[in-house]
């Protein structure tokens, strides 16, 4: 019961910050894999 309550409270804290970090991570990974294509495009 206590664990469930803690988990619920924790989930409520800052969902937008977590979402922002996930999106940022996806962008970084995407850029990491597309670096060669981007460099070829510019140079």
PDB file of N, CA, C and O in Angstrom:
ATOM      1  N   UNK A   1       0.836  -1.200   0.000  1.00  0.00           N
ATOM      2  CA  UNK A   1       0.000   0.000   0.000  1.00  0.00           C
ATOM      3  C   UNK A   1       0.874   1.255   0.000  1.00  0.00           C
ATOM      4  O   UNK A   1       0.632   2.196  -0.756  1.00  0.00           O
ATOM      5  N   UNK A   2       1.885   1.252   0.852  1.00  0.00           N
ATOM      6  CA  UNK A   2       2.772   2.409   0.954  1.00  0.00           C
ATOM      7  C   UNK A   2       3.545   2.610  -0.360  1.00  0.00           C
ATOM      8  O   UNK A   2       3.718   3.739  -0.820  1.00  0.00           O
ATOM      9  N   UNK A   3       4.002   1.509  -0.950  1.00  0.00           N
ATOM     10  CA  UNK A   3       4.751   1.574  -2.206  1.00  0.00           C
ATOM     11  C   UNK A   3       3.883   2.193  -3.312  1.00  0.00           C
ATOM     12  O   UNK A   3       4.333   3.045  -4.078  1.00  0.00           O
ATOM     13  N   UNK A   4       2.626   1.735  -3.368  1.00  0.00           N
ATOM     14  CA  UNK A   4       1.707   2.242  -4.391  1.00  0.00           C
ATOM     15  C   UNK A   4       1.496   3.749  -4.227  1.00  0.00           C
ATOM     16  O   UNK A   4       1.470   4.496  -5.205  1.00  0.00           O
ATOM     17  N   UNK A   5       1.350   4.171  -2.993  1.00  0.00           N
ATOM     18  CA  UNK A   5       1.130   5.587  -2.701  1.00  0.00           C
ATOM     19  C   UNK A   5       2.367   6.403  -3.098  1.00  0.00           C
ATOM     20  O   UNK A   5       2.246   7.462  -3.714  1.00  0.00           O
ATOM     21  N   UNK A   6       3.546   5.906  -2.743  1.00  0.00           N
ATOM     22  CA  UNK A   6       4.798   6.591  -3.100  1.00  0.00           C
ATOM     23  C   UNK A   6       4.944   6.689  -4.615  1.00  0.00           C
ATOM     24  O   UNK A   6       5.298   7.739  -5.150  1.00  0.00           O
ATOM     25  N   UNK A   7       4.667   5.585  -5.294  1.00  0.00           N
ATOM     26  CA  UNK A   7       4.806   5.544  -6.742  1.00  0.00           C
ATOM     27  C   UNK A   7       3.869   6.558  -7.394  1.00  0.00           C
ATOM     28  O   UNK A   7       4.263   7.274  -8.316  1.00  0.00           O
ATOM     29  N   UNK A   8       2.623   6.616  -6.910  1.00  0.00           N
ATOM     30  CA  UNK A   8       1.647   7.563  -7.446  1.00  0.00           C
ATOM     31  C   UNK A   8       2.097   8.999  -7.244  1.00  0.00           C
ATOM     32  O   UNK A   8       1.965   9.827  -8.145  1.00  0.00           O
ATOM     33  N   UNK A   9       2.620   9.292  -6.080  1.00  0.00           N
ATOM     34  CA  UNK A   9       3.076  10.651  -5.780  1.00  0.00           C
ATOM     35  C   UNK A   9       4.276  11.008  -6.665  1.00  0.00           C
ATOM     36  O   UNK A   9       4.369  12.116  -7.193  1.00  0.00           O
ATOM     37  N   UNK A  10       5.183  10.050  -6.813  1.00  0.00           N
ATOM     38  CA  UNK A  10       6.384  10.282  -7.613  1.00  0.00           C
ATOM     39  C   UNK A  10       6.015  10.533  -9.075  1.00  0.00           C
ATOM     40  O   UNK A  10       6.597  11.398  -9.730  1.00  0.00           O
ATOM     41  N   UNK A  11       5.054   9.778  -9.574  1.00  0.00           N
ATOM     42  CA  UNK A  11       4.624   9.906 -10.967  1.00  0.00           C
ATOM     43  C   UNK A  11       4.043  11.296 -11.226  1.00  0.00           C
ATOM     44  O   UNK A  11       4.205  11.854 -12.311  1.00  0.00           O
ATOM     45  N   UNK A  12       3.371  11.843 -10.228  1.00  0.00           N
ATOM     46  CA  UNK A  12       2.729  13.143 -10.352  1.00  0.00           C
ATOM     47  C   UNK A  12       3.727  14.297 -10.404  1.00  0.00           C
ATOM     48  O   UNK A  12       3.441  15.336 -11.000  1.00  0.00           O
ATOM     49  N   UNK A  13       4.883  14.125  -9.792  1.00  0.00           N
ATOM     50  CA  UNK A  13       5.831  15.217  -9.544  1.00  0.00           C
ATOM     51  C   UNK A  13       6.057  16.160 -10.737  1.00  0.00           C
ATOM     52  O   UNK A  13       5.556  17.284 -10.737  1.00  0.00           O
ATOM     53  N   UNK A  14       6.806  15.707 -11.753  1.00  0.00           N
ATOM     54  CA  UNK A  14       7.117  16.582 -12.899  1.00  0.00           C
ATOM     55  C   UNK A  14       7.076  15.767 -14.192  1.00  0.00           C
ATOM     56  O   UNK A  14       8.128  15.425 -14.732  1.00  0.00           O
ATOM     57  N   UNK A  15       5.903  15.455 -14.688  1.00  0.00           N
ATOM     58  CA  UNK A  15       5.849  14.640 -15.923  1.00  0.00           C
ATOM     59  C   UNK A  15       6.385  15.384 -17.132  1.00  0.00           C
ATOM     60  O   UNK A  15       6.929  14.765 -18.047  1.00  0.00           O
ATOM     61  N   UNK A  16       6.237  16.719 -17.152  1.00  0.00           N
ATOM     62  CA  UNK A  16       6.675  17.473 -18.313  1.00  0.00           C
ATOM     63  C   UNK A  16       8.194  17.502 -18.428  1.00  0.00           C
ATOM     64  O   UNK A  16       8.738  17.447 -19.531  1.00  0.00           O
ATOM     65  N   UNK A  17       8.877  17.587 -17.293  1.00  0.00           N
ATOM     66  CA  UNK A  17      10.341  17.579 -17.303  1.00  0.00           C
ATOM     67  C   UNK A  17      10.858  16.245 -17.852  1.00  0.00           C
ATOM     68  O   UNK A  17      11.801  16.218 -18.642  1.00  0.00           O
ATOM     69  N   UNK A  18      10.241  15.151 -17.432  1.00  0.00           N
ATOM     70  CA  UNK A  18      10.629  13.822 -17.914  1.00  0.00           C
ATOM     71  C   UNK A  18      10.404  13.688 -19.411  1.00  0.00           C
ATOM     72  O   UNK A  18      11.241  13.149 -20.135  1.00  0.00           O
ATOM     73  N   UNK A  19       9.254  14.190 -19.862  1.00  0.00           N
ATOM     74  CA  UNK A  19       8.925  14.141 -21.289  1.00  0.00           C
ATOM     75  C   UNK A  19       9.944  14.941 -22.090  1.00  0.00           C
ATOM     76  O   UNK A  19      10.400  14.504 -23.147  1.00  0.00           O
ATOM     77  N   UNK A  20      10.298  16.118 -21.577  1.00  0.00           N
ATOM     78  CA  UNK A  20      11.295  16.967 -22.240  1.00  0.00           C
ATOM     79  C   UNK A  20      12.629  16.235 -22.359  1.00  0.00           C
ATOM     80  O   UNK A  20      13.271  16.274 -23.410  1.00  0.00           O
ATOM     81  N   UNK A  21      13.051  15.561 -21.274  1.00  0.00           N
ATOM     82  CA  UNK A  21      14.323  14.845 -21.288  1.00  0.00           C
ATOM     83  C   UNK A  21      14.290  13.690 -22.286  1.00  0.00           C
ATOM     84  O   UNK A  21      15.279  13.433 -22.971  1.00  0.00           O
ATOM     85  N   UNK A  22      13.164  12.999 -22.371  1.00  0.00           N
ATOM     86  CA  UNK A  22      13.046  11.884 -23.323  1.00  0.00           C
ATOM     87  C   UNK A  22      13.145  12.405 -24.753  1.00  0.00           C
ATOM     88  O   UNK A  22      13.840  11.820 -25.584  1.00  0.00           O
ATOM     89  N   UNK A  23      12.448  13.505 -25.039  1.00  0.00           N
ATOM     90  CA  UNK A  23      12.489  14.090 -26.386  1.00  0.00           C
ATOM     91  C   UNK A  23      13.906  14.547 -26.725  1.00  0.00           C
ATOM     92  O   UNK A  23      14.383  14.341 -27.842  1.00  0.00           O
ATOM     93  N   UNK A  24      14.572  15.167 -25.754  1.00  0.00           N
ATOM     94  CA  UNK A  24      15.944  15.624 -25.948  1.00  0.00           C
ATOM     95  C   UNK A  24      16.866  14.440 -26.250  1.00  0.00           C
ATOM     96  O   UNK A  24      17.717  14.521 -27.135  1.00  0.00           O
ATOM     97  N   UNK A  25      16.691  13.345 -25.512  1.00  0.00           N
ATOM     98  CA  UNK A  25      17.498  12.144 -25.718  1.00  0.00           C
ATOM     99  C   UNK A  25      17.280  11.578 -27.112  1.00  0.00           C
ATOM    100  O   UNK A  25      18.232  11.179 -27.783  1.00  0.00           O
ATOM    101  N   UNK A  26      16.018  11.543 -27.547  1.00  0.00           N
ATOM    102  CA  UNK A  26      15.706  11.037 -28.891  1.00  0.00           C
ATOM    103  C   UNK A  26      16.376  11.896 -29.958  1.00  0.00           C
ATOM    104  O   UNK A  26      16.930  11.377 -30.927  1.00  0.00           O
ATOM    105  N   UNK A  27      16.322  13.222 -29.772  1.00  0.00           N
ATOM    106  CA  UNK A  27      16.953  14.139 -30.731  1.00  0.00           C
ATOM    107  C   UNK A  27      18.464  13.900 -30.786  1.00  0.00           C
ATOM    108  O   UNK A  27      19.050  13.846 -31.867  1.00  0.00           O
ATOM    109  N   UNK A  28      19.083  13.758 -29.624  1.00  0.00           N
ATOM    110  CA  UNK A  28      20.536  13.528 -29.565  1.00  0.00           C
ATOM    111  C   UNK A  28      20.904  12.224 -30.257  1.00  0.00           C
ATOM    112  O   UNK A  28      21.867  12.185 -31.022  1.00  0.00           O
ATOM    113  N   UNK A  29      20.152  11.154 -30.002  1.00  0.00           N
ATOM    114  CA  UNK A  29      20.440   9.857 -30.640  1.00  0.00           C
ATOM    115  C   UNK A  29      20.254   9.967 -32.153  1.00  0.00           C
ATOM    116  O   UNK A  29      21.063   9.455 -32.926  1.00  0.00           O
ATOM    117  N   UNK A  30      19.171  10.645 -32.568  1.00  0.00           N
ATOM    118  CA  UNK A  30      18.902  10.831 -34.001  1.00  0.00           C
ATOM    119  C   UNK A  30      20.056  11.576 -34.668  1.00  0.00           C
ATOM    120  O   UNK A  30      20.528  11.177 -35.732  1.00  0.00           O
ATOM    121  N   UNK A  31      20.506  12.661 -34.035  1.00  0.00           N
ATOM    122  CA  UNK A  31      21.621  13.437 -34.593  1.00  0.00           C
ATOM    123  C   UNK A  31      22.898  12.606 -34.616  1.00  0.00           C
ATOM    124  O   UNK A  31      23.678  12.685 -35.566  1.00  0.00           O
ATOM    125  N   UNK A  32      23.114  11.804 -33.561  1.00  0.00           N
ATOM    126  CA  UNK A  32      24.308  10.957 -33.490  1.00  0.00           C
ATOM    127  C   UNK A  32      24.384  10.015 -34.690  1.00  0.00           C
ATOM    128  O   UNK A  32      25.452   9.831 -35.275  1.00  0.00           O
ATOM    129  N   UNK A  33      23.236   9.415 -35.055  1.00  0.00           N
ATOM    130  CA  UNK A  33      23.218   8.476 -36.177  1.00  0.00           C
ATOM    131  C   UNK A  33      23.176   9.178 -37.532  1.00  0.00           C
ATOM    132  O   UNK A  33      23.564   8.583 -38.538  1.00  0.00           O
ATOM    133  N   UNK A  34      22.717  10.422 -37.583  1.00  0.00           N
ATOM    134  CA  UNK A  34      22.599  11.148 -38.839  1.00  0.00           C
ATOM    135  C   UNK A  34      23.772  12.096 -39.087  1.00  0.00           C
ATOM    136  O   UNK A  34      23.762  12.854 -40.056  1.00  0.00           O
ATOM    137  N   UNK A  35      24.782  12.055 -38.217  1.00  0.00           N
ATOM    138  CA  UNK A  35      25.910  12.988 -38.333  1.00  0.00           C
ATOM    139  C   UNK A  35      26.570  12.924 -39.711  1.00  0.00           C
ATOM    140  O   UNK A  35      26.871  13.959 -40.306  1.00  0.00           O
ATOM    141  N   UNK A  36      26.793  11.718 -40.213  1.00  0.00           N
ATOM    142  CA  UNK A  36      27.452  11.566 -41.517  1.00  0.00           C
ATOM    143  C   UNK A  36      26.633  12.228 -42.623  1.00  0.00           C
ATOM    144  O   UNK A  36      27.182  12.939 -43.464  1.00  0.00           O
ATOM    145  N   UNK A  37      25.331  11.997 -42.621  1.00  0.00           N
ATOM    146  CA  UNK A  37      24.459  12.585 -43.644  1.00  0.00           C
ATOM    147  C   UNK A  37      24.454  14.106 -43.526  1.00  0.00           C
ATOM    148  O   UNK A  37      24.510  14.808 -44.536  1.00  0.00           O
ATOM    149  N   UNK A  38      24.389  14.610 -42.316  1.00  0.00           N
ATOM    150  CA  UNK A  38      24.371  16.063 -42.100  1.00  0.00           C
ATOM    151  C   UNK A  38      25.690  16.687 -42.571  1.00  0.00           C
ATOM    152  O   UNK A  38      25.687  17.723 -43.236  1.00  0.00           O
ATOM    153  N   UNK A  39      26.806  16.058 -42.225  1.00  0.00           N
ATOM    154  CA  UNK A  39      28.109  16.589 -42.642  1.00  0.00           C
ATOM    155  C   UNK A  39      28.266  16.545 -44.162  1.00  0.00           C
ATOM    156  O   UNK A  39      28.812  17.472 -44.760  1.00  0.00           O
ATOM    157  N   UNK A  40      27.791  15.475 -44.779  1.00  0.00           N
ATOM    158  CA  UNK A  40      27.841  15.389 -46.244  1.00  0.00           C
ATOM    159  C   UNK A  40      26.997  16.494 -46.883  1.00  0.00           C
ATOM    160  O   UNK A  40      27.359  17.054 -47.917  1.00  0.00           O
ATOM    161  N   UNK A  41      25.870  16.791 -46.244  1.00  0.00           N
ATOM    162  CA  UNK A  41      24.969  17.827 -46.788  1.00  0.00           C
ATOM    163  C   UNK A  41      25.615  19.206 -46.737  1.00  0.00           C
ATOM    164  O   UNK A  41      25.510  19.984 -47.686  1.00  0.00           O
ATOM    165  N   UNK A  42      26.287  19.506 -45.617  1.00  0.00           N
ATOM    166  CA  UNK A  42      26.879  20.847 -45.453  1.00  0.00           C
ATOM    167  C   UNK A  42      28.248  20.996 -46.102  1.00  0.00           C
ATOM    168  O   UNK A  42      28.601  22.079 -46.567  1.00  0.00           O
ATOM    169  N   UNK A  43      29.031  19.898 -46.136  1.00  0.00           N
ATOM    170  CA  UNK A  43      30.400  20.004 -46.670  1.00  0.00           C
ATOM    171  C   UNK A  43      30.595  19.141 -47.904  1.00  0.00           C
ATOM    172  O   UNK A  43      31.686  19.116 -48.474  1.00  0.00           O
TER     173      UNK A  43
END
